[in-house]
């Protein structure tokens, strides 16, 4: 692991500590998701080539957390980024960003947004039991979310040359950013007042089908070692990881080792020899 990635991990743990502090104070359940959950089990910390951290919260807790951060988050050090306070930020999840730093990634390099080093916190939404409503919930979210990505300038350079992206750019020109944000949020929360059997991490990396799982998995949690910290996740984390990855203890080939195509990292005041973060 190179020094840049080690330093990035160190600062992401700083952000995770702030997340956990607030959640503990207000008794908000939080779960390690995706590569962070996998790293906890397979590596007892970061996947060596991974460059972010993923957590999730049920939608009601997620919305409460956002409101609490207006009071609790030290705004001189941290920025809570959402589609409500950063115009060109298109995602359904929020990021806690570290002020005075920057990480530039290929997918978002053209977007005019706060670019501080970050961790991700995802809302976990109910999936409707009604098959027709579920179809519109997921397809509607997918459609308007993708148009919003394009409208806000997101996407890798090679994808932007494709026909689908260019068609999406034409469609997105008929809508405002404000409308697209409202539309994608409306659709993904269609089942928020239902007694759902399944939930979805709608903006997860593995697509809506893979990111849908039984809501009962969230009923029990446990703590797991991650580097020198303890973070919570599903009590039966094995089932969740098999659902996402199959044989998750098997290392993927180097060509499939996912990262976010970092172009540049600026550690700002946390750089050089400053180890006390």
Residue frames as qw, qx, qy, qz and C-alpha x, y, z in Angstrom:
[[0.000, 0.888, 0.459, 0.000, 0.00, 0.00, 0.00],
 [0.434, 0.448, -0.030, 0.781, 1.42, 3.39, -0.97],
 [0.233, -0.188, -0.452, 0.841, 1.81, 6.33, 1.41],
 [0.277, -0.114, -0.193, -0.934, -0.97, 8.33, -0.24],
 [0.627, -0.304, -0.604, -0.387, -3.51, 5.56, 0.33],
 [0.523, -0.261, -0.656, 0.478, -2.36, 5.05, 3.92],
 [0.057, -0.093, -0.238, 0.965, -2.81, 8.75, 4.64],
 [0.437, -0.186, -0.399, -0.784, -6.20, 8.73, 2.94],
 [0.623, -0.325, -0.710, -0.035, -7.29, 5.85, 5.15],
 [0.361, -0.189, -0.532, 0.743, -6.09, 7.68, 8.24],
 [0.158, 0.031, 0.046, -0.986, -8.20, 10.73, 7.44],
 [0.557, -0.228, -0.569, -0.560, -11.24, 8.63, 6.54],
 [0.539, -0.315, -0.725, 0.292, -11.04, 7.05, 9.99],
 [0.100, -0.121, -0.309, 0.938, -11.05, 10.56, 11.44],
 [0.420, -0.086, -0.277, -0.860, -14.31, 11.22, 9.58],
 [0.625, -0.240, -0.718, -0.193, -15.74, 7.87, 10.67],
 [0.345, -0.190, -0.653, 0.647, -14.95, 8.70, 14.29],
 [0.186, 0.062, 0.122, -0.973, -17.05, 11.86, 13.99],
 [0.576, -0.124, -0.541, -0.601, -19.90, 9.90, 12.41],
 [0.592, -0.230, -0.759, 0.143, -19.84, 7.30, 15.19],
 [0.159, -0.085, -0.493, 0.851, -19.62, 9.97, 17.89],
 [0.386, -0.017, -0.051, -0.921, -22.80, 11.64, 16.72],
 [0.661, -0.123, -0.616, -0.410, -24.68, 8.37, 16.15],
 [0.486, -0.169, -0.760, 0.397, -23.80, 7.10, 19.63],
 [0.005, 0.051, 0.361, -0.931, -24.82, 10.37, 21.27],
 [0.525, 0.103, -0.014, -0.845, -28.25, 10.29, 19.62],
 [0.560, 0.013, 0.803, -0.202, -28.70, 6.51, 19.58],
 [0.661, 0.560, -0.151, -0.477, -28.88, 6.22, 15.78],
 [0.841, -0.080, 0.512, 0.153, -28.13, 2.71, 14.45],
 [0.361, 0.774, -0.401, -0.331, -25.53, 2.64, 11.68],
 [0.932, 0.022, 0.355, 0.071, -24.15, -0.21, 9.58],
 [0.180, -0.511, 0.641, 0.544, -20.93, -0.75, 7.69],
 [0.787, 0.498, 0.224, -0.288, -21.84, -1.51, 4.08],
 [0.737, 0.661, -0.143, 0.013, -20.25, -2.98, 0.97],
 [0.676, 0.460, -0.420, 0.394, -16.43, -2.75, 0.85],
 [0.169, -0.596, 0.496, -0.608, -16.18, -1.46, 4.40],
 [0.857, -0.244, 0.266, -0.369, -18.13, -4.45, 5.74],
 [0.935, 0.291, -0.174, 0.104, -16.07, -6.77, 3.54],
 [0.359, 0.631, -0.485, 0.488, -12.83, -5.18, 4.71],
 [0.497, -0.549, 0.432, -0.515, -13.81, -5.65, 8.35],
 [0.945, -0.104, 0.244, -0.190, -14.31, -9.40, 7.88],
 [0.904, 0.365, -0.045, 0.216, -11.65, -10.28, 5.30],
 [0.535, 0.499, -0.261, 0.630, -8.90, -7.81, 6.27],
 [0.489, -0.610, -0.457, 0.424, -9.96, -6.56, 9.72],
 [0.139, -0.637, 0.015, 0.758, -9.76, -3.09, 8.25],
 [0.424, 0.677, -0.188, -0.571, -9.48, -1.44, 4.86],
 [0.884, 0.346, 0.262, 0.173, -9.33, -3.57, 1.76],
 [0.582, -0.380, 0.209, 0.688, -5.73, -2.76, 0.77],
 [0.270, 0.165, 0.471, 0.823, -6.67, -1.17, -2.56],
 [0.074, -0.779, -0.605, -0.144, -9.94, 0.47, -1.43],
 [0.294, 0.160, -0.099, 0.937, -10.08, 4.24, -1.00],
 [0.359, -0.409, -0.043, -0.838, -13.35, 5.05, 0.76],
 [0.039, 0.095, 0.886, -0.453, -15.68, 4.02, 3.59],
 [0.412, -0.282, -0.517, -0.695, -19.38, 3.18, 3.28],
 [0.084, 0.148, 0.790, -0.589, -22.01, 3.27, 6.03],
 [0.274, -0.369, -0.624, -0.632, -25.80, 3.01, 5.93],
 [0.156, 0.133, 0.615, -0.761, -28.79, 4.09, 8.00],
 [0.153, 0.585, 0.795, 0.044, -32.52, 3.48, 7.72],
 [0.164, 0.591, 0.329, 0.719, -34.18, 6.43, 5.99],
 [0.399, -0.856, -0.265, -0.197, -35.79, 7.83, 9.17],
 [0.692, -0.567, 0.028, 0.446, -32.46, 7.74, 11.04],
 [0.556, 0.211, 0.294, 0.749, -30.68, 9.14, 8.00],
 [0.005, 0.759, 0.292, 0.581, -32.96, 12.19, 7.88],
 [0.563, -0.816, -0.125, 0.031, -32.60, 12.70, 11.63],
 [0.742, -0.249, 0.116, 0.611, -28.82, 12.46, 11.32],
 [0.369, 0.486, 0.263, 0.747, -28.78, 15.21, 8.68],
 [0.262, -0.855, -0.207, -0.398, -30.75, 17.51, 10.95],
 [0.735, -0.633, -0.042, 0.240, -28.57, 16.75, 13.97],
 [0.708, 0.075, 0.121, 0.692, -25.42, 17.57, 12.00],
 [0.101, 0.799, 0.170, 0.569, -26.62, 21.16, 11.69],
 [0.501, -0.829, 0.100, -0.227, -25.94, 21.39, 15.42],
 [0.861, -0.430, 0.232, 0.138, -23.33, 18.74, 16.16],
 [0.823, 0.309, 0.132, 0.458, -20.92, 18.81, 13.24],
 [0.373, -0.661, 0.106, 0.642, -17.87, 21.05, 13.66],
 [0.588, 0.769, 0.249, 0.023, -18.28, 23.13, 10.51],
 [0.025, -0.888, 0.419, 0.187, -14.76, 24.53, 10.76],
 [0.328, -0.403, 0.837, 0.171, -13.41, 21.02, 10.15],
 [0.318, 0.195, 0.916, 0.146, -16.19, 19.12, 8.40],
 [0.403, 0.210, -0.210, -0.866, -18.76, 19.64, 5.65],
 [0.501, 0.238, 0.812, -0.182, -21.91, 17.52, 5.40],
 [0.166, 0.258, -0.527, -0.792, -22.51, 17.30, 1.68],
 [0.430, 0.380, 0.797, -0.186, -25.98, 16.50, 0.39],
 [0.238, 0.421, 0.609, 0.628, -28.11, 17.23, -2.66],
 [0.151, -0.880, -0.450, 0.024, -29.77, 19.92, -0.55],
 [0.299, -0.891, 0.060, 0.338, -26.71, 22.08, 0.19],
 [0.306, -0.425, 0.587, 0.617, -24.44, 21.50, -2.82],
 [0.583, 0.513, 0.006, -0.630, -26.23, 22.40, -6.06],
 [0.606, 0.496, -0.543, -0.303, -24.29, 20.13, -8.41],
 [0.146, -0.252, 0.931, -0.219, -24.09, 17.18, -6.01],
 [0.598, 0.011, -0.448, -0.665, -26.49, 14.57, -7.45],
 [0.373, 0.054, -0.922, 0.084, -26.37, 11.60, -5.09],
 [0.652, -0.523, -0.397, -0.378, -29.01, 10.07, -2.85],
 [0.765, -0.386, -0.339, 0.388, -26.43, 9.56, -0.10],
 [0.127, -0.982, 0.110, -0.089, -24.49, 12.13, 1.90],
 [0.750, 0.255, -0.326, 0.517, -20.78, 12.61, 2.47],
 [0.453, -0.862, 0.016, 0.227, -18.91, 13.95, 5.45],
 [0.653, 0.609, -0.091, 0.440, -16.05, 15.89, 3.87],
 [0.635, -0.490, -0.116, 0.586, -12.86, 17.12, 5.47],
 [0.191, 0.980, 0.049, -0.017, -12.39, 20.85, 4.92],
 [0.156, -0.848, 0.470, 0.189, -8.99, 21.98, 3.69],
 [0.463, -0.206, 0.816, 0.277, -8.39, 18.81, 1.67],
 [0.627, 0.485, -0.161, -0.588, -9.29, 17.63, -1.81],
 [0.491, -0.084, 0.842, 0.207, -9.62, 14.34, -3.65],
 [0.484, 0.487, -0.251, -0.682, -10.27, 14.52, -7.39],
 [0.566, 0.051, 0.822, 0.031, -11.82, 11.47, -9.05],
 [0.091, 0.007, 0.684, 0.724, -12.45, 10.82, -12.73],
 [0.019, -0.559, -0.816, -0.142, -16.22, 10.35, -12.33],
 [0.147, -0.882, -0.409, 0.182, -16.72, 13.75, -10.68],
 [0.530, -0.196, 0.095, 0.820, -13.79, 15.78, -11.97],
 [0.098, 0.350, 0.380, 0.850, -15.97, 18.13, -14.06],
 [0.350, -0.733, -0.563, -0.154, -18.56, 18.76, -11.34],
 [0.069, 0.559, -0.239, 0.791, -18.52, 22.05, -9.40],
 [0.753, -0.561, -0.284, -0.193, -18.82, 20.59, -5.88],
 [0.425, -0.746, 0.484, -0.171, -16.97, 20.42, -2.56],
 [0.808, 0.362, -0.464, -0.010, -14.15, 17.90, -3.12],
 [0.282, -0.645, 0.621, -0.344, -12.76, 17.28, 0.37],
 [0.256, 0.146, -0.953, 0.075, -11.69, 13.79, 1.47],
 [0.630, -0.183, -0.015, -0.755, -14.87, 11.98, 2.46],
 [0.143, 0.055, 0.981, -0.117, -16.82, 9.01, 3.77],
 [0.389, -0.184, -0.537, -0.726, -20.25, 7.97, 2.43],
 [0.265, 0.139, 0.776, -0.555, -23.46, 7.52, 4.43],
 [0.225, -0.133, -0.735, -0.625, -26.32, 5.87, 2.52],
 [0.609, -0.045, 0.300, -0.733, -30.04, 5.96, 3.26],
 [0.020, 0.033, 0.993, 0.114, -31.59, 2.49, 3.34],
 [0.466, 0.066, -0.040, -0.881, -35.09, 2.75, 1.87],
 [0.619, 0.182, 0.693, -0.322, -38.15, 0.53, 2.02],
 [0.106, 0.094, -0.759, -0.636, -39.00, -1.32, -1.18],
 [0.628, 0.026, 0.086, -0.773, -42.72, -1.45, -1.92],
 [0.473, 0.016, 0.873, -0.117, -44.51, -4.80, -1.58],
 [0.633, 0.627, 0.314, -0.328, -46.79, -3.84, -4.48],
 [0.694, 0.020, 0.485, 0.532, -45.06, -5.04, -7.68],
 [0.351, 0.767, 0.342, 0.414, -46.41, -2.20, -9.83],
 [0.241, -0.968, 0.043, -0.048, -45.49, 0.45, -7.30],
 [0.707, -0.479, 0.362, 0.373, -42.09, -1.21, -6.80],
 [0.653, 0.382, 0.405, 0.513, -41.45, -1.08, -10.55],
 [0.156, 0.891, 0.157, 0.396, -42.13, 2.66, -10.68],
 [0.532, -0.831, 0.119, 0.106, -40.21, 3.26, -7.45],
 [0.702, -0.355, 0.413, 0.458, -36.99, 1.69, -8.69],
 [0.555, 0.418, 0.458, 0.554, -37.21, 2.51, -12.38],
 [0.027, 0.952, 0.207, 0.222, -38.31, 6.09, -11.70],
 [0.508, -0.795, 0.215, 0.254, -35.41, 6.62, -9.32],
 [0.708, -0.087, 0.469, 0.520, -32.94, 5.05, -11.76],
 [0.432, 0.666, 0.412, 0.447, -34.14, 7.20, -14.66],
 [0.063, -0.972, -0.070, -0.213, -34.11, 10.57, -12.91],
 [0.650, -0.651, 0.257, 0.298, -30.92, 9.79, -10.95],
 [0.696, 0.074, 0.428, 0.571, -29.02, 9.06, -14.17],
 [0.271, 0.802, 0.290, 0.446, -30.31, 12.21, -15.84],
 [0.356, -0.934, 0.032, -0.002, -29.22, 14.17, -12.77],
 [0.742, -0.346, 0.317, 0.478, -25.72, 12.69, -12.92],
 [0.544, 0.395, 0.408, 0.617, -25.43, 13.82, -16.53],
 [0.007, -0.922, -0.252, -0.294, -26.98, 17.25, -15.84],
 [0.479, -0.862, 0.133, 0.097, -24.44, 17.87, -13.06],
 [0.341, 0.800, -0.494, -0.020, -21.45, 16.86, -15.21],
 [0.606, -0.429, 0.664, -0.086, -20.67, 13.46, -13.69],
 [0.935, 0.320, 0.138, -0.069, -19.25, 10.52, -15.62],
 [0.636, -0.344, 0.463, 0.513, -15.95, 9.06, -16.79],
 [0.130, 0.588, -0.367, -0.709, -14.51, 10.58, -19.96],
 [0.003, 0.073, -0.901, -0.428, -14.95, 7.41, -22.05],
 [0.143, 0.503, 0.832, -0.183, -18.60, 7.03, -20.99],
 [0.165, 0.689, 0.170, -0.685, -19.34, 10.61, -22.01],
 [0.120, 0.383, -0.618, -0.676, -18.48, 9.69, -25.59],
 [0.156, 0.186, 0.966, 0.084, -21.11, 6.96, -25.71],
 [0.200, -0.365, -0.568, -0.710, -24.50, 7.21, -27.43],
 [0.444, -0.610, -0.655, 0.038, -26.49, 6.57, -24.24],
 [0.370, -0.463, -0.263, 0.761, -24.74, 9.41, -22.42],
 [0.054, -0.011, 0.299, 0.953, -25.33, 11.80, -25.30],
 [0.324, -0.484, -0.661, -0.472, -29.01, 10.87, -25.46],
 [0.474, -0.588, -0.551, 0.353, -29.20, 11.36, -21.70],
 [0.269, -0.245, -0.045, 0.931, -27.69, 14.81, -22.09],
 [0.160, -0.266, -0.482, -0.819, -30.46, 15.74, -24.53],
 [0.476, -0.567, -0.653, -0.156, -33.17, 14.45, -22.18],
 [0.482, -0.466, -0.425, 0.608, -31.63, 16.16, -19.14],
 [0.167, 0.075, 0.123, 0.975, -31.70, 19.51, -20.93],
 [0.326, -0.515, -0.518, -0.600, -35.50, 19.56, -20.58],
 [0.643, -0.653, -0.400, 0.020, -35.33, 19.49, -16.76],
 [0.068, -0.838, 0.347, -0.415, -33.82, 21.67, -14.07],
 [0.356, 0.247, -0.806, 0.403, -31.43, 20.27, -11.47],
 [0.359, -0.133, 0.508, -0.772, -34.00, 21.12, -8.82],
 [0.816, 0.092, -0.085, -0.564, -36.72, 19.09, -10.58],
 [0.724, 0.264, -0.637, 0.000, -34.46, 16.07, -11.13],
 [0.112, 0.241, -0.769, 0.582, -33.44, 16.02, -7.46],
 [0.553, -0.035, 0.365, -0.748, -37.05, 16.20, -6.33],
 [0.826, 0.197, -0.300, -0.435, -38.08, 13.48, -8.79],
 [0.602, 0.244, -0.744, 0.155, -35.41, 10.94, -7.84],
 [0.048, -0.152, 0.716, -0.679, -36.04, 11.52, -4.13],
 [0.669, 0.022, 0.114, -0.734, -39.81, 11.22, -4.63],
 [0.822, 0.177, -0.460, -0.285, -39.55, 7.87, -6.36],
 [0.480, 0.227, -0.785, 0.319, -37.04, 6.21, -4.02],
 [0.095, -0.042, 0.676, -0.729, -39.12, 7.13, -0.95],
 [0.544, -0.164, -0.433, -0.700, -42.47, 5.99, -2.36],
 [0.746, -0.280, -0.599, -0.079, -42.62, 3.15, 0.19],
 [0.177, 0.381, -0.555, 0.718, -41.34, 5.06, 3.23],
 [0.501, -0.231, 0.369, -0.748, -44.64, 4.61, 5.12],
 [0.858, 0.040, -0.384, -0.339, -45.14, 0.95, 4.17],
 [0.731, -0.439, 0.515, -0.085, -44.40, -2.19, 6.18],
 [0.598, 0.619, -0.469, -0.197, -41.73, -3.45, 3.82],
 [0.969, -0.179, 0.147, 0.090, -40.05, -6.85, 3.67],
 [0.763, 0.182, 0.131, 0.606, -37.12, -5.57, 1.62],
 [0.128, -0.910, 0.028, 0.394, -34.94, -2.47, 1.60],
 [0.744, 0.512, 0.125, 0.411, -32.54, -0.99, -0.94],
 [0.390, -0.609, 0.145, 0.675, -29.29, 0.98, -0.86],
 [0.588, 0.736, 0.317, -0.108, -30.35, 2.88, -3.94],
 [0.324, 0.899, -0.293, -0.024, -27.09, 4.62, -4.86],
 [0.722, -0.447, 0.504, 0.154, -24.84, 1.66, -4.03],
 [0.035, 0.604, -0.640, -0.474, -22.13, 0.55, -6.43],
 [0.222, -0.077, 0.960, 0.152, -23.65, -2.83, -7.28],
 [0.290, -0.175, -0.615, -0.712, -26.97, -1.84, -8.83],
 [0.556, -0.270, 0.149, -0.772, -30.51, -1.85, -7.50],
 [0.889, -0.077, -0.388, -0.233, -30.99, -5.62, -7.67],
 [0.669, 0.100, -0.576, 0.459, -27.85, -6.53, -5.72],
 [0.076, 0.236, -0.413, 0.876, -28.34, -3.66, -3.29],
 [0.666, -0.322, -0.099, -0.666, -31.83, -4.92, -2.34],
 [0.364, 0.097, -0.888, 0.263, -31.98, -7.26, 0.66],
 [0.478, -0.579, -0.653, -0.096, -34.38, -8.39, 3.44],
 [0.186, -0.759, 0.120, -0.612, -35.20, -5.71, 5.98],
 [0.854, -0.509, -0.074, -0.073, -34.94, -8.27, 8.79],
 [0.778, 0.183, -0.225, 0.558, -31.14, -8.23, 8.34],
 [0.109, 0.572, -0.182, 0.793, -31.20, -4.79, 9.95],
 [0.661, -0.633, -0.219, -0.340, -33.01, -5.94, 13.09],
 [0.813, -0.531, 0.066, 0.228, -29.87, -7.18, 14.81],
 [0.398, 0.831, -0.327, 0.211, -26.40, -5.66, 14.73],
 [0.868, -0.359, -0.030, 0.341, -22.97, -6.55, 16.06],
 [0.050, -0.932, 0.308, 0.184, -19.59, -4.85, 16.38],
 [0.918, 0.254, 0.067, 0.296, -16.56, -5.74, 14.28],
 [0.501, -0.584, 0.219, 0.601, -12.91, -4.78, 14.42],
 [0.575, 0.756, 0.173, 0.261, -11.87, -2.36, 11.69],
 [0.368, 0.620, -0.378, 0.580, -8.22, -1.36, 11.92],
 [0.279, -0.003, -0.709, 0.648, -8.03, -0.31, 15.59],
 [0.408, -0.079, 0.146, -0.898, -11.71, 0.71, 15.85],
 [0.197, 0.283, 0.931, -0.117, -14.99, -1.08, 16.45],
 [0.352, 0.111, -0.228, -0.901, -17.83, -0.37, 14.02],
 [0.586, 0.190, 0.668, -0.417, -21.31, -1.86, 13.81],
 [0.356, 0.198, -0.642, -0.650, -22.87, -3.83, 10.98],
 [0.814, -0.115, -0.307, -0.480, -25.33, -6.67, 10.42],
 [0.659, -0.451, 0.560, -0.221, -25.23, -9.37, 13.08],
 [0.828, 0.122, 0.524, 0.157, -25.26, -12.04, 10.38],
 [0.120, 0.786, -0.317, -0.517, -22.81, -10.22, 8.16],
 [0.358, -0.173, 0.852, 0.341, -21.88, -13.44, 6.36],
 [0.435, 0.565, 0.700, 0.012, -25.27, -13.59, 4.61],
 [0.201, 0.918, 0.069, -0.335, -25.02, -9.96, 3.52],
 [0.122, -0.668, 0.590, 0.437, -21.50, -10.36, 2.13],
 [0.410, 0.077, 0.872, 0.258, -22.42, -13.56, 0.26],
 [0.389, 0.751, 0.506, -0.167, -25.41, -11.72, -1.20],
 [0.167, 0.917, -0.153, -0.328, -23.16, -8.97, -2.57],
 [0.078, 0.737, -0.641, -0.201, -19.97, -10.84, -3.40],
 [0.910, 0.147, -0.369, -0.118, -20.53, -14.60, -3.42],
 [0.868, -0.195, -0.219, 0.401, -17.31, -16.21, -2.16],
 [0.011, -0.978, 0.035, -0.204, -16.19, -13.00, -0.50],
 [0.650, -0.648, 0.330, 0.221, -13.06, -14.45, 1.14],
 [0.761, 0.214, 0.378, 0.482, -11.56, -15.09, -2.30],
 [0.146, -0.615, 0.141, 0.762, -9.46, -12.15, -3.45],
 [0.648, 0.713, 0.219, -0.155, -10.53, -10.79, -6.85],
 [0.739, 0.250, 0.187, 0.598, -8.05, -10.60, -9.73],
 [0.327, -0.369, -0.047, 0.869, -6.03, -7.40, -9.78],
 [0.024, 0.205, 0.495, 0.844, -7.94, -6.15, -12.83],
 [0.372, -0.603, -0.599, -0.373, -11.19, -6.25, -10.85],
 [0.443, -0.397, -0.497, 0.632, -9.96, -4.52, -7.69],
 [0.046, 0.837, 0.427, 0.339, -12.31, -1.56, -7.47],
 [0.334, -0.408, -0.231, 0.818, -11.27, 1.96, -6.61],
 [0.218, 0.842, 0.396, -0.295, -12.54, 5.40, -7.54],
 [0.617, 0.509, 0.221, 0.558, -9.95, 6.31, -10.18],
 [0.327, -0.843, -0.081, 0.418, -8.28, 8.99, -8.08],
 [0.576, 0.704, 0.047, 0.413, -6.60, 11.64, -10.18],
 [0.270, 0.493, -0.362, 0.743, -5.20, 13.80, -7.40],
 [0.591, -0.655, -0.457, 0.113, -5.25, 14.03, -3.60],
 [0.169, 0.590, -0.271, 0.742, -4.39, 17.16, -1.62],
 [0.576, -0.410, -0.648, 0.285, -4.05, 16.56, 2.12],
 [0.117, -0.861, -0.083, -0.488, -3.78, 20.26, 2.90],
 [0.258, -0.728, 0.446, -0.452, -2.97, 20.92, 6.55],
 [0.893, -0.275, 0.315, -0.168, -3.02, 17.17, 7.21],
 [0.836, 0.504, -0.192, 0.103, -0.20, 16.48, 4.77],
 [0.307, 0.683, -0.570, 0.339, 3.53, 15.95, 5.00],
 [0.394, 0.147, -0.812, 0.405, 4.70, 14.84, 8.45],
 [0.416, -0.252, 0.313, -0.816, 1.59, 15.74, 10.41],
 [0.351, -0.067, -0.932, -0.067, 0.46, 12.45, 11.94],
 [0.011, 0.308, 0.725, -0.615, -1.73, 13.82, 14.74],
 [0.195, -0.273, -0.519, -0.786, -5.07, 14.17, 12.96]]
